[in-house]
Every structure is written in structure tokens, then in C-alpha cells.
Amino acid sequence: MEENKNPQELIDVKKDDNFIGDSKTENVQAEDAFNKAVALKHEGNYDEAIAYFLRALKMIPNNIESMYNVGLLYREKGDYQEALKHFMNALAIEPGNSKFLYAIASTYEHIDKNQSIHYYKECLKIQNNPVLEAVANDRLKALQ
């Protein structure tokens, strides 16, 4: 773990260092940052995990899994507005993703009941994940 590092230092990336090999899809550094972030998340080191997910996002800006994980971590920390920002960014890239809709709905439970209900209903329209549907349906019933 990189201790005593400013989070901004962790996400600073030199543009020329982003890609390894001939193809831009071979982004080993972004994958390493993502994997380190996941490990830090599991250790409960949310601030550092966020920094590494953001580093991965700086290298691959449309990485929806990094966006989603950053949102989860901010929600866990109680920063619901920041969590929503990342969930919404992921949803903008992959509209209709029930996982992102559920994350948005469950985050809105903390700040806006009506928005939460709206996003749970949107999540239920997707009907591609029976477990998520059941949980969303239960949450929706509890809120109404």
C-alpha cells in the first residue's frame, strides 16, 4: 500500500505511459490500477481504492466497472451526490443497465424518495436479472 501519498499523486498519469504494445486496448497500467483498487476496496481502504479506480478511469474514461465501483465506495462513505454522479455516468454509457439503475435507486433512498421510486420502477422494466428484480420490487413496496 502506498502510504502518505496524496490521492492526486496516485491518479496522475503521463499520457505517453498509458498504453503498452501497439494497441490501445492493451492497457496494462489501467488493469493494474483497477486490480489494486479492488484489493484496497476489499481491505476496507476506501479512499485509496477510490484513487486507484480514478486512476484507471483517467486511462480508460469509459470503464463502467470503475465508475460503478467508485459510486459504491462513495455511497458507502455517505457521499451520495458523488456516488450518483458516477452511477449516472455509467448509465449514460450503458443505458438500461439494471445494475446501474438499482444502484441509483438505492442511493436515492438516502436523499430523495421520489427519485428512488422512479429508478426502482425503471430497474423493474429491464427484467433481465430475477434476483435484482425481486430486491428492487421489495424496496419499491417498502417505499410506497
N, C-alpha and C positions, 0 to 999 in steps of 0.2 A: 504494500500500500504506500502511495506517495504521500507522506505526512508533511505538514507545514507548507503545502502548496496552495497558492491562491487558485480558486476554481477556474478563473480565466486562463491561468497558465496551462491548465490541463486541457482546455479546448482550443488553444491557439495551434493552428496547423499551417504549415507552409504549403501553399498551393502546389508547388512542384513535387512535394513529398507524398501527395495523396495516393498516387497510383503506382503499382508495381507491375512490370511487364508491359506488353504492347496494348493491352485492352483496358479501358477504363473500368470494366466490370471486375477486374482483378484488384480489388481494393483491400489488400491485406490489413492495412492500418485501421481502416474503418471496422473491419471484422474483429480485430484485436480490441479496439476501444469498446465495441458492443459487448464482447465476451467478458471483458474486465468489468464493465458496468453491471452485467448480470450477476457476476460473482459478488460485487460490492453490495448489490441490492439484497442478495440472499444473506449476506453478513449483517444486514441492517444498517449499512453505511449509506444512507440515502443521499446526502449532499454530494459525496464523491461519486456515487453511482450516477446521479443526475449530470454531473460534469462530464463523465465519460460518455453517457448517452448523447449529450450535446456535442461532444467532440465527434462522435460517429455521424451525427446529423450534419455537422459542418462539412464533412467529407461526402456524405450521400444525403442531400437535403430531403429527398422523398422517401426516406426509410420509415415506413409507417410503424414498424415494430419499435423503433427507437422512440418515435413520437408517443406511441401508446404507453410505453414503459415510463417515459418522463411524466406523462399525465398521471399514471398510477402513483408514482412516487410523490408528486406534488399533492395529490389528493390525500395520500397517507400522512403527509406533513400538515394537512389542513389548509393548504393554499388552493382553494377550489377554483378561483378565477384562472390561475396559471395552469391548473390541471385541465380545465375546459379548453383553454387555448390550444393545448397540444392534442387533445382528443378531437377537437374541431378540425385542426389541420390534417389529421389522419383521415377523418371522414371526408374532407374535401378531395383528398386524393383517391379514396375508395368509397364513394357514396353507396349507401345501402349496406354497409358492413354492420351486421348486428352486434358484433363485439364492441365496436366504437359507439354505436347508438346506446347500448346498455351502459357503457362507461360514462357517457354524457348524462344519461338519465339518472344514474346512481349518484353522480357528482352533484347534479342539480337538486337532489333531495336535501342537500345541506344549505341551499341558498334560494331556491325558487321552486316551490311545489308544483305550480302550473307547468313550468318548463319541464320538470321531471316527468310529469304525467304525459306531456306531449311526446317526449323522446321514448318513453316506455311504449307508447302506442305505435310509434314509428318502428321500434325494435320488433314488436309483435307482427307487424306487416311483412317482415322478411321471411319468417318461417323456414329457416334453414338449420336451426340448431334447437332441437327439442328441449334440452336442458336449460339453455338460456331463455327460451320461450316460457318455460314453467316458472323460472325465477322472476322474470320480468312481469309475468301475469300476477304472481303473488305480490310483488312490490306495488304494482298498479292498483290491485284491490286494496292494499293497506293504505294507499294514499288517497283513495276516493271515498 
